[in-house]
């Protein structure tokens, strides 16, 4: 029996990153399972899709253990207010199910504005969804933000 790890089939997001020559590390986890240690968990980012009253769909990418401040996102995005997109509209709007939304895939499929919380720039790497439930990519934030034409701002609720 082989002791080699089974090779994962690449997701579309990983193929896009390969084509753009952006280095990343593939991660796989069981749903509902915390990824890594507490320090590593803080570097896992969730991709939230909202609707702005002026822009339409808009994306916020924030640490998984924090909450989005919708007023801050509305202000930096030029909206008067933003609201979370209902789950029933999510797949129809982005092409991804809840938990699999990814800034890379959303950027490739749509021209939605994407905003990253400023904490991303403090980390050497962050993890974002690879476009499939249970899969993420660990990636340096600067090339990711540049690739998706992202903007950086303070987006989380103050403690």
C-alpha positions in Angstrom: 0.0 0.0 0.0 1.3 3.5 -0.9 2.1 5.9 1.9 1.7 8.8 -0.4 -1.1 11.2 0.2 -3.9 11.0 -2.3 -3.6 13.8 -4.7 -6.6 16.2 -4.7 -8.2 17.2 -8.0 -7.7 20.9 -8.5 -10.7 23.2 -8.1 -11.4 25.9 -10.7 -10.0 28.5 -8.3 -6.8 26.6 -8.0 -6.5 26.3 -11.8 -7.2 30.0 -12.1 -4.4 30.7 -9.6 -2.0 28.3 -11.5 -2.7 30.1 -14.7 -2.0 33.5 -13.1 1.2 32.0 -11.6 0.1 33.0 -8.1 1.6 30.6 -5.5 -0.8 28.9 -3.0 -1.2 25.8 -0.9 -4.2 23.6 -1.1 -6.0 22.8 2.1 -8.7 20.3 2.8 -10.8 20.0 5.9 -14.0 18.4 7.2 -17.0 20.6 7.3 -17.6 22.0 10.8 -13.9 21.4 11.8 -11.7 24.3 12.8 -8.8 24.8 10.5 -5.5 24.7 12.3 -4.5 26.2 15.7 -6.2 29.3 17.1 -3.5 31.6 15.6 -4.0 29.9 12.2 -7.8 30.0 12.5 -7.7 33.8 12.7 -6.0 33.8 9.3 -9.0 32.0 7.7 -11.1 34.5 5.9 -14.8 34.2 4.9 -16.2 35.7 1.7 -19.5 37.5 2.4 -21.8 38.6 -0.4 -24.0 41.7 0.2 -26.2 44.0 -1.9 -25.4 47.7 -2.0 -28.2 50.2 -2.7 -26.0 51.9 -5.3 -23.5 49.2 -6.4 -25.6 46.0 -6.4 -23.7 42.9 -5.4 -20.6 43.6 -3.3 -18.1 41.3 -1.6 -16.5 41.6 1.9 -13.6 39.3 2.9 -13.0 39.3 6.6 -11.4 37.0 9.3 -13.7 34.1 10.0 -13.8 34.8 13.7 -15.0 38.4 13.3 -18.2 40.2 12.3 -18.6 42.5 9.3 -19.6 46.1 10.1 -22.1 46.8 7.3 -21.9 50.5 7.9 -18.1 50.6 7.3 -18.5 48.5 4.1 -21.3 50.8 2.9 -19.2 53.9 3.5 -16.0 52.6 1.7 -18.0 51.2 -1.2 -20.0 54.4 -1.9 -23.3 52.9 -0.8 -25.7 54.4 1.7 -26.4 51.0 3.1 -25.6 47.3 2.3 -27.4 44.2 3.4 -26.4 40.5 3.4 -27.6 38.7 0.4 -30.2 36.1 1.4 -28.9 32.5 1.2 -31.6 31.6 -1.4 -30.1 34.2 -3.8 -26.5 33.4 -3.1 -25.8 30.6 -5.7 -27.9 32.4 -8.3 -25.9 35.6 -7.8 -22.3 34.2 -7.4 -22.4 30.7 -8.7 -21.3 29.3 -5.3 -23.2 27.8 -2.5 -23.0 29.1 1.1 -19.6 28.3 2.5 -17.9 28.0 -0.9 -17.9 31.6 -2.1 -14.4 32.8 -3.0 -13.0 36.1 -4.1 -11.1 34.5 -6.9 -14.1 32.7 -8.5 -16.4 35.7 -8.0 -13.8 38.0 -9.6 -13.5 35.6 -12.6 -17.2 35.2 -13.1 -18.5 38.7 -12.2 -17.3 42.3 -11.9 -18.5 42.7 -8.3 -16.4 45.1 -6.1 -14.3 43.1 -3.6 -13.2 44.6 -0.2 -10.7 42.9 2.2 -10.4 43.8 5.8 -7.1 45.6 6.5 -6.0 42.8 8.9 -5.3 40.7 5.8 -2.2 42.8 5.1 -0.7 42.0 8.5 -0.6 38.3 7.8 2.1 36.5 5.8 -0.7 34.2 4.4 -4.5 33.9 4.6 -6.8 31.1 3.7 -9.8 31.7 1.5 -12.3 29.2 0.0 -11.2 27.3 -3.1 -14.7 27.4 -4.4 -15.7 24.0 -3.0 -17.0 23.1 0.4 -14.2 21.7 2.5 -11.4 23.2 0.4 -9.4 26.4 0.9 -6.2 27.9 -0.5 -3.5 29.4 1.7 -2.1 32.4 -0.1 -0.2 35.6 0.4 -2.7 38.4 0.7 -1.1 41.1 -1.5 -1.0 39.1 -4.8 -4.6 37.8 -4.1 -5.9 41.3 -3.5 -4.2 42.7 -6.6 -5.4 39.7 -8.7 -9.1 40.3 -7.8 -8.8 44.1 -8.0 -9.6 44.2 -4.3 -9.6 47.2 -2.0 -8.5 47.2 1.6 -10.3 48.9 4.5 -11.4 48.5 8.1 -14.5 46.3 7.7 -15.0 44.5 11.0 -17.0 45.4 14.1 -14.8 47.1 16.7 -14.4 45.1 19.9 
